[in-house]
């Protein structure tokens, strides 16, 4: 699906939309897993990992924004 490099190229808005879509997909997969048999149970793991990657990148963006602001304020 989305590799880390592809995610890094996305804007923060695109990351937020991808995160929202992935969370909705994970919800639907969990619901389907409880009500019937999944065709590909590995999709649950893939969705969770994608969410974790996106959140990690969002944290990196936030930390980078804070560090650049601190550097420009100190200069």
Secondary structure, 3 states (H helix, E strand, C coil): CCCHHHHHCCCHHHHHHHHHHHHHHHHHHHHHHHHCCCCCCHHHHHHHHHHHHHHHHHHHHHHHHHHHHHHHHHC
